[in-house]
Amino acid sequence: MKTIKIKNFLMANNLPFTLIAGPCQIESEAHCFMIAEHLKKVCTDLNINLIFKSSYDKANRLSLTSKRGVGMKEGLRILKGIKEELNLPIITDVHETIQCEKAAQVADILQIPSFLCRQTDLVIAAAETGKVVNIKKGQFLGPQMMQNLAAKAASTGNDNIMFTERGTTFGFGGLVVDITGFPIMGHAGYPLIIDATHAVQQPGSAGATTGGNRDHVEVLARAALSTGIMAGVFLETHDDPDNAPSDGPNSIRLEDMKSLLEKLKLIDSVAKNIPVKF
């Protein structure tokens, strides 16, 4: 089983879960810091390791008119400030090979978006930076296929890899999470993450934007952690999700994060004390 070091803590499928959380996209420096500070306080109180996430550019928007973020230069500046001032590890998306080296100067983890997970050059460029690479499973892939994507990254000599489940396409406008996919992906040994907020998206259901149902996030997160083999939980959060520029319908209200994490920590603690064979 692979154990990955992130700053001053470890991630593995048999360790207490790490939280990966933040707003979908960077809206402003003040807004990003406000959410990061709140998350850090909550996680410190609950003794949960935290990785802050947000995107400087949401390049895979459904509509040309959708907001994408503040851009790479400004976004990395803001994320660097959060990393240094709040002492938090950072994860952010990369969409093109040319972005990897620059993003790696700030981010501890480079994330391959689900739509781009089969882009060989992108996966290799991210791994060549030496940073941890989080590969999100495409909505069009079966869990057994993730080992092939990991092999691309590991071919660089960097095997600091994580897998993230975020749902599989179920007809048009729906996603489904197959819990049996976790042990299948787990055979590779890499840390597993459940992205419980993107997994409740309803792609294209709002016309030019993606809908979702945040009421189902807790159910998915609880179910995933009950398997006892999850290294982390990925949650998008916002202080005013109904007016967020992206992924608002599936984002957890910031004020609800603590109560949700209290329940998830309890489930994870029980599940990790029950031996699992897979």
N, C-alpha and C positions, 0 to 999 in steps of 0.2 A: 504494500500500500504506500503510495507516494505522499510524503509530507512536504509541504511548501512553507517556507519562512516568509512572512510579510512583516517588514519592519521588526518589531520586537515580539511577535507572536507566531504561532504555527497554525496551519490549516491542514486537515486531513479528514477523511470520512468517518474516523472513529473518535474524533475530538469534538468538544462542544462547538456548536455552529457559530460561524462568523456572520455578522450582518454586513451586507453590501447595500447601501442606501443613499438616496439623495434625489434631487429633482431631475426630471427627464432631460431638460436642457438648461444651460446656464442663461438666466434672464438678466442678471446684473450682479455685480460684486457683493452689494449689500444683501441681496436676497439669498445668494449662495452661502454667504457666511452665516446668515441667520439660521438657515436650515442645518448647516454643518454643526454649528454651536449647540443647537437643540439636540441633535442626534448624539453628539458626543456626551452631553450631560446625561441623557437617558441611558446610553450604553455604559457609561461609567457607573451610574447608580445600580445597574443590573449586572455589572461585570460581564459584559458581552463585547467581544472584539469587533471593531468597526472599520470598514473601508468606505470612504466617501466616494460616491459616483455622481457624475454629471457629464453631459456632452457639450462640447464647444460648437459642434455642428451636427445637426440631425439631417444627414444627407439623403436619407431614404424616406422622405415625406411622400404621402400619397398625392398631394396637390402642389402645384407650383406656388400657390399663395400661402401655403403653410409656413409658419415661422420655424427657422432652423437653428437659432442660437446666436451667440455673439461673435462667432468666428474663431479660428484656431489661435491666432496670436493673442487676442484678448482673453480667450477662454483658458489657455494654458497659463497666462499670467495670474488669473484669478485662482485657478487650481493650485498653482505653486504657492500662493499666499496662504491658502487653507492648509496645505501640506506643512508649511513651515510654522505658521502661527498657531495652528491647532494641533500640530504633531499627528496628523492623520494620514494614513496611506491613501493613495488615489488610484482609481480605475477610470478609464475613459475610452471611448470608441476610436478606432482608426478605420477609415474607409478606403484609403489609397496607400500604396506602398510608400509614396513620398512622405506621408504623414508619420510613419512609424518612428523614425529616428528623432524627429522633433518632439513628438508626444512622449517618447521614452525619457527625455531629459527631465520630465516632471512626474509622469505616471509611474507607479509601482507595478501596475498591471495594465497591459494593453488588451482591449476587448475587441474580438472579431464579431461584428453584428451577424445575426442569424441569416440574413439575406445574402451575406458575403462569405459564409463559412466554407464554401467550396473553392474560393478564389485562392489558388495555390500560391501565387506570388505574394499575396497579402499575408497569408498565414506564415510563410517563410520569412518575409521581411520583418514581421512582428517578432518572431522567435529569434531572429538574428540579433536583435537589440540586447538579448540576454535577460529581458524582463519576463515576468510571469505572463503567460498568454491565456486569456479566458475565451474559449471558443463556444459561442452560443449555437446550440443545435438548430439547424434550419427547420422551419415549419414543414418542410418537404422531405425530411430525412428520418429514417428509422434509427433507433438508438444503437444498433449494432454497427452502423456506419461511422460512428464517431471515432473509432479506433483508427480508421484510415486518415482522418483529419489530424489526429494527434501524431500519427507517423510523419506527416509532412513537417510539423513543427519540430518534432524530435530529431528529424534528419539534420538539423542544424547543430545538434549537440546540446540543445536546450530542452530539457524535459520538464520544465516547470510549467505545467499545463493544467488547466481546469476545464471542466465541461459544465455548461449551463443548459438546463431544460427550460423551455419557454413556450411549450405547447406545439401541437401538430395540427396542420390544417384539417378541418372537419367540414367538408362542403365549402360553400362560399359564406364568408362572414362569421366563421366560428373557429375556435381552437379547442383542442382537448388534450389533457395531460394523462398519459398512460403510466401509472405508477410502476408497472412491471418493467418499464424501460430503465428504471434506476439501477437495479441489479445487473442488467445487461451492460449498461455503460460502466458500472462499477467494476466489472471484470478487468478493465484496463488499469485500474488502481489509482487513477487521477481523482483529485477532489471534485465532488459533485455539488452543484448549486441548483436550487430551485428558484427560478424567476417567477414568483407568484403573482406579480402585477402584470407583466406582459402576457402571461398565460391566460388572463381573463379578458384580453382584448377581443373586440369584435371588428375585425378589419373591414374598413370601408362602410360600416353600418351607418355612419353619419353623413353619407354622401361623399364629400370631399375630405373628410377626416375619419379617423378610426375611433370607434366607440369602445365600450367596455363596461364591466360591472364589478366595481371594487368590493361589493358585498361578498363576492366569492373568493377574494384573496385569502382570507383567513382559513377557509376550508382547504384550499390547495396547500398552503404552507403547513398546516397541521398534518395533513395527510402525508406530505413528503417527509417531514421530520419523524413521523411515526415509524418509518421504515428503519430508522436507526443508522442510516448510511449516508447522511447528508453533511457535507462540510460547511455549507453556507446557505443563507437565504438572501435573495435579491429582492428589494422592495423599492419602488419609486414612491416618493412622498412629496407633498406640497402643502403649504399653509392654506391655499385656496384652490383646491383641485378643479372645482367647477369652472374656474376662469384661467386655468393653466394653458400655456400656448401649445402644449403637446402632451398626450397621454393622461390628461386630467381624469377621464372617466374611470381609468383603472388604477389611479394613484391613491395611496392611503393618506388620509388627512393627518397632518403632522401631529395634531393634538391627540390622535388615537394610537400613535406608534408605541408608547410605553405600555399601554394595556395589552396590545397585541403581542409585543415582545415578551411580556411576563408569561403569557400563556404558551408561547412557542418555546421559551426556555424550559418550562416545566415538562412539556412533551418530549423535548430533545433529551433532557436529563434522564427520563424514564426509559426512552427507547434505546439510548446508548448503553444502558446497563443490562440490556437483553441481548445475548449473543445472536448474531445473524450470519447465516451461511448463504453465500451466493457465488 
